[in-house]
Amino acid sequence: MRIKPFHSPLRGIGLATVWHDHARCPIAQSIAPADQLPGKGLNLPRCPYCAMLDRWPTPPPPVEEGP
């Protein structure tokens, strides 16, 4: 699921400074909301994981356990 693009001076668990726009991206999730700056930053590339998640189908809903 797409979210508003953000970037951060902190990389979280990432190895490069990039901008993010996918809610399921583990790198985007590792950056605290207080450290997220709106927008794509100045000449930053898009996170490759966010791009990859755009190409993957939506995962199935979780299976509910019986009693």
Rosetta blueprint (number, residue, H / E / L):
1 M L
2 R E
3 I E
4 K E
5 P E
6 F E
7 H E
8 S L
9 P L
10 L L
11 R L
12 G L
13 I L
14 G L
15 L L
16 A L
17 T L
18 V L
19 W E
20 H E
21 D E
22 H E
23 A L
24 R L
25 C L
26 P H
27 I H
28 A H
29 Q H
30 S L
31 I L
32 A L
33 P H
34 A H
35 D H
36 Q L
37 L E
38 P E
39 G L
40 K L
41 G L
42 L L
43 N L
44 L L
45 P L
46 R E
47 C L
48 P H
49 Y H
50 C H
51 A H
52 M H
53 L H
54 D H
55 R H
56 W L
57 P L
58 T L
59 P L
60 P L
61 P L
62 P L
63 V L
64 E L
65 E L
66 G L
67 P L
